Amino acid sequence: MKYYIIVGEASGDLHGSNLMKALQREDVNADFRFWGGDLMQGVGGTLVKHYKERSFMGFIEVIMNLFKIFKDISLCKKDIESYAPDVIIFIDNSGFNLRIAKWAKQKGYRTNYFISPQVWASRAKRVYAIKRDIDAMYVILPFEKEFYESRFDYDVTFVGHPLIDAISDRNQVDEFEFRNEHVLNDKPIIALLPGSRKQEIKKTLSVMLSLADDYPNYQFVIAGAPSQEYEFYKPFITKRNIGFVPNKTYDLLSVSTAALVTSGTATLETALFKVPQVVCYKGSNISYQIAKRIITLKYISLVNLIMDKKVVTELIQNGFNKKQLQKELDIILDPYERTKFFMNYYELEKKLGGKGASEKTAKLIFKSLQD
């Protein structure tokens, strides 16, 4: 079978690569063509365009790059027609993917979606387009199934969260070797996960690192995103207790005592590694004001959303400042408070449905192609 897969960022590349491996186990003749990244390219097939070339954050950034986005949409449609896939698999990346899905459905292509757009957070009316244009939706958060079915009478399949597979299948890191390799001392590590896009990294990392002088008995270690080069991070590494680890976030989390994390998938990854965290978010003022008016959620972090209660503290926009961040960091370094985190994190993992999300999804996709 021929599979055309479209992702738009690093997390999609990870989940796309694991889904591709699972599809290969189901379909020995699987052929892939995709918009993805290095991990998907490592599995095999043909990379059409790397997500690094089209990573935009916030409303203003998207508007500024509209010409490029529409050019990519046109390229994608032509490429799909040339490839003639048996199925198109969309992974998250809703702004781009839903436009392609509308066109693809009209053209008669089979359309599957793995990892739902966050329609439960904002612009829920997009579900009507999803019902019209997507043949099968595979959701990864437990509350998504109820959202789709109770509010929109749209039957979707909960497959569990692929992060559990990605984390459990990784090779365990030797902490001594890891510290030596990245020139880290033996002090406890506070991991800094400032995001993957330049705009968000610049806004969050400077505030995170403003605490470095106040915690001489800890080392702050920046998790470098695969989409950015070391030269971009270099100006931030100005003190002896600031380290840098490129493209090894899971290894870093596995040896960390605490973490300061930009909102997104990284908050869930940090929780699955059982690392106490403070969630941070700061966007452009215009983007934030727009988002505040269309997002209807009580929380911004996946950890709190899944648990439906405050498990981790969220510092948002003006609330994300040195004074507040220091206060919250002191709390998560306190031994008594850390015990609460661990108990909540174990409960969170149970809610996510266990291992096998990619395998379940691959089996369902392959079976549907044989019907």
MOQUISUL-V794081 format. One record per residue. RES is the residue in three letters. OMEGA is omega in whole degrees, -180 to 180 (none if undefined). Layout:
res/omega
RES/OMEGA
RES/OMEGA
This chain:
res/omega
MET/180
LYS/-175
TYR/176
TYR/-173
ILE/-179
ILE/174
VAL/-175
GLY/-179
GLU/-173
ALA/-179
SER/177
GLY/176
ASP/178
LEU/-177
HIS/177
GLY/-180
SER/179
ASN/176
LEU/178
MET/177
LYS/179
ALA/178
LEU/177
GLN/179
ARG/178
GLU/-172
ASP/-176
VAL/-179
ASN/-178
ALA/177
ASP/-173
PHE/168
ARG/-168
PHE/166
TRP/-173
GLY/-176
GLY/-174
ASP/-177
LEU/178
MET/179
GLN/179
GLY/179
VAL/180
GLY/-178
GLY/-174
THR/176
LEU/179
VAL/-179
LYS/-178
HIS/-180
TYR/179
LYS/-177
GLU/-176
ARG/-179
SER/-179
PHE/-177
MET/174
GLY/-175
PHE/-177
ILE/-179
GLU/178
VAL/-180
ILE/-179
MET/-176
ASN/-177
LEU/-179
PHE/180
LYS/-180
ILE/-180
PHE/176
LYS/178
ASP/178
ILE/179
SER/178
LEU/-178
CYS/-180
LYS/179
LYS/-179
ASP/178
ILE/180
GLU/180
SER/-177
TYR/-179
ALA/-176
PRO/174
ASP/178
VAL/171
ILE/-180
ILE/178
PHE/178
ILE/179
ASP/170
ASN/-167
SER/-176
GLY/180
PHE/-171
ASN/-178
LEU/175
ARG/178
ILE/-178
ALA/179
LYS/179
TRP/-176
ALA/180
LYS/179
GLN/180
LYS/177
GLY/178
TYR/174
ARG/-175
THR/176
ASN/180
TYR/177
PHE/-175
ILE/-174
SER/166
PRO/-176
GLN/-179
VAL/178
TRP/-180
ALA/-178
SER/176
ARG/-177
ALA/-179
LYS/175
ARG/-180
VAL/179
TYR/177
ALA/179
ILE/178
LYS/-178
ARG/-167
ASP/-176
ILE/-179
ASP/-179
ALA/179
MET/178
TYR/-175
VAL/-172
ILE/178
LEU/-172
PRO/-177
PHE/-177
GLU/-179
LYS/179
GLU/179
PHE/-178
TYR/-172
GLU/-177
SER/-176
ARG/-173
PHE/179
ASP/-180
TYR/-175
ASP/179
VAL/-177
THR/175
PHE/-175
VAL/-174
GLY/-176
HIS/-177
PRO/178
LEU/179
ILE/177
ASP/-177
ALA/-178
ILE/-177
SER/-177
ASP/-177
ARG/176
ASN/179
GLN/-178
VAL/172
ASP/-172
GLU/-179
PHE/179
GLU/-180
PHE/180
ARG/179
ASN/-177
GLU/-175
HIS/175
VAL/177
LEU/179
ASN/-176
ASP/178
LYS/177
PRO/-175
ILE/168
ILE/-177
ALA/177
LEU/179
LEU/-172
PRO/180
GLY/-176
SER/-178
ARG/-175
LYS/-177
GLN/-178
GLU/179
ILE/-179
LYS/-176
LYS/-173
THR/-172
LEU/-179
SER/178
VAL/179
MET/-175
LEU/177
SER/180
LEU/-171
ALA/-179
ASP/-176
ASP/-179
TYR/-177
PRO/-179
ASN/176
TYR/172
GLN/178
PHE/-176
VAL/-179
ILE/173
ALA/-179
GLY/180
ALA/179
PRO/-178
SER/-177
GLN/179
GLU/-180
TYR/-178
GLU/178
PHE/-178
TYR/-172
LYS/-179
PRO/-179
PHE/-174
ILE/-170
THR/-177
LYS/-175
ARG/-179
ASN/174
ILE/179
GLY/-177
PHE/177
VAL/-177
PRO/168
ASN/177
LYS/-175
THR/-179
TYR/177
ASP/180
LEU/-180
LEU/-177
SER/-180
VAL/-175
SER/178
THR/-179
ALA/-179
ALA/171
LEU/-164
VAL/172
THR/-177
SER/-179
GLY/180
THR/-178
ALA/179
THR/179
LEU/177
GLU/180
THR/179
ALA/-179
LEU/173
PHE/177
LYS/179
VAL/175
PRO/-172
GLN/167
VAL/-179
VAL/-174
CYS/174
TYR/174
LYS/178
GLY/175
SER/-177
ASN/-179
ILE/179
SER/-180
TYR/-179
GLN/177
ILE/-178
ALA/-178
LYS/-177
ARG/-179
ILE/179
ILE/-171
THR/-174
LEU/175
LYS/-175
TYR/176
ILE/-177
SER/179
LEU/-180
VAL/-179
ASN/180
LEU/-179
ILE/-179
MET/-178
ASP/175
LYS/179
LYS/174
VAL/179
VAL/178
THR/179
GLU/176
LEU/-170
ILE/175
GLN/-178
ASN/177
GLY/178
PHE/-180
ASN/-174
LYS/-176
LYS/-179
GLN/-179
LEU/179
GLN/178
LYS/-178
GLU/177
LEU/177
ASP/-179
ILE/-176
ILE/174
LEU/180
ASP/-176
PRO/-179
TYR/-180
GLU/-178
ARG/179
THR/178
LYS/179
PHE/-176
PHE/-179
MET/178
ASN/180
TYR/178
TYR/177
GLU/178
LEU/-178
GLU/178
LYS/-179
LYS/-175
LEU/169
GLY/175
GLY/-175
LYS/168
GLY/-178
ALA/-179
SER/179
GLU/-180
LYS/-178
THR/180
ALA/179
LYS/-178
LEU/179
ILE/-178
PHE/179
LYS/-179
SER/180
LEU/-179
GLN/-179
ASP/none
